[in-house]
Amino acid sequence: MSYCIVRPGGMERPTDDYKNTHNLTLKPRDSTFGGQVSRLQVAELVTAALVNPELAANKCLELVAETSAPAASLAELLDSLPTEITKEEQEQLAEVEAEARAELAAAQAALREAQEAVAISADKLAELNDALKEAKVRGHGRLVSAKAAQLPDALKAPKVLVACMMRDFCFLAVLLCCLLQGRLGRASCIVASCI
């Protein structure tokens, strides 16, 4: 989704005729500290951004008015600032986000399956424990040892599967959060450190 953020300087003192002596200047994000601009100049810039959305797309506009600034049309000012992110980069990030969401959904489904397998194994364990208690009561030594030998195999595989699925699920959740917050660089670091 395209955006345009307008960050004007102070607007307390300048009147509408302020633009007669002060020309508007636009600077990129986090590069202007202080300065003043009239409300009329801000309104004119917002109107120009709406009329020329291709010039204002994906930009953060910090604006102030200065006496030393050269006179320029609003379209020229909007065109002079580079975009913060290109359309292609936005589409690429959207694809990466969609892939991460799909992987997360697959991991969640696999986790649910693993949890179901653990539940089935827990039921099997309960049955084996009941059979073991019953065998002890009856005093059948061979039955006891055969049932006891089955216990580790019944539990080993589902526990390993759940542990792997939880690790993958957590990794995908962190990756998705980083992507949603626009920290692809940080997400790449996390991917590198987890692999």
Disulfide bonds with the S-S distance in Angstrom:
none
